[in-house]
Amino acid sequence: MTVGRYERARDRGRPRRSTGRRLLGWLLRLAVLAVVFVAGLAIGKALEESPDPGGTQTIVRRLEPLTVEPEERTITVTTSER
């Protein structure tokens, strides 16, 4: 019987939480759970849509030829009379 008295004395010292606060606590837990669930869905969707690594990628570019200016040279030709 002393255990029953101890429990009642302990309960008397602590005020009971109101129903509103208890409901608010559960709603907060549910909101956190919903945010974690939606974040998991978003991460899963992002990973699913990512490209496969090591895929082939082809890039085609058109290169315009550069004009090359002719080089000016002086050539000296000598001839000998024989």
SVG drawing of the C-alpha trace seen along z (x, -y; Angstrom):
<svg xmlns="http://www.w3.org/2000/svg" viewBox="-8 -41 91 43">
<polyline fill="none" stroke="black" stroke-width="0.4" points="0.0,0.0 2.9,-2.4 3.6,-2.2 0.1,-3.5 0.6,-6.4 3.9,-7.3 2.5,-7.3 -0.4,-9.6 1.9,-11.9 4.1,-12.2 1.1,-12.8 -0.1,-15.6 3.2,-17.5 3.1,-17.7 0.2,-19.5 -1.5,-17.6 -1.0,-18.8 -4.1,-20.3 -5.7,-18.6 -4.8,-21.5 -1.1,-21.2 -1.2,-17.5 -2.9,-17.9 -0.4,-20.6 2.4,-18.2 1.0,-15.5 0.2,-17.9 3.8,-19.2 5.1,-15.6 2.8,-14.9 4.0,-18.0 7.7,-17.0 6.9,-13.5 5.2,-15.0 8.1,-17.3 10.6,-14.4 8.4,-12.2 8.1,-14.9 11.8,-15.6 12.5,-11.9 10.1,-11.9 11.9,-14.9 15.4,-13.3 14.2,-10.0 12.7,-11.8 15.9,-13.8 18.0,-10.6 15.7,-8.8 15.9,-11.6 19.6,-12.0 21.5,-10.9 23.5,-7.6 27.2,-8.1 29.6,-7.3 27.1,-8.0 28.2,-9.1 27.9,-12.7 28.6,-14.0 29.2,-17.6 29.3,-18.9 30.9,-22.3 31.6,-24.0 35.0,-25.6 35.5,-28.5 38.8,-28.4 41.2,-31.3 42.6,-33.3 46.4,-32.9 48.2,-36.0 50.9,-35.2 54.4,-35.6 56.5,-38.1 60.0,-36.9 62.8,-38.3 64.6,-35.8 67.9,-36.6 68.9,-34.7 72.4,-34.9 73.7,-33.5 77.2,-33.2 78.2,-33.6 80.3,-30.8"/>
</svg>
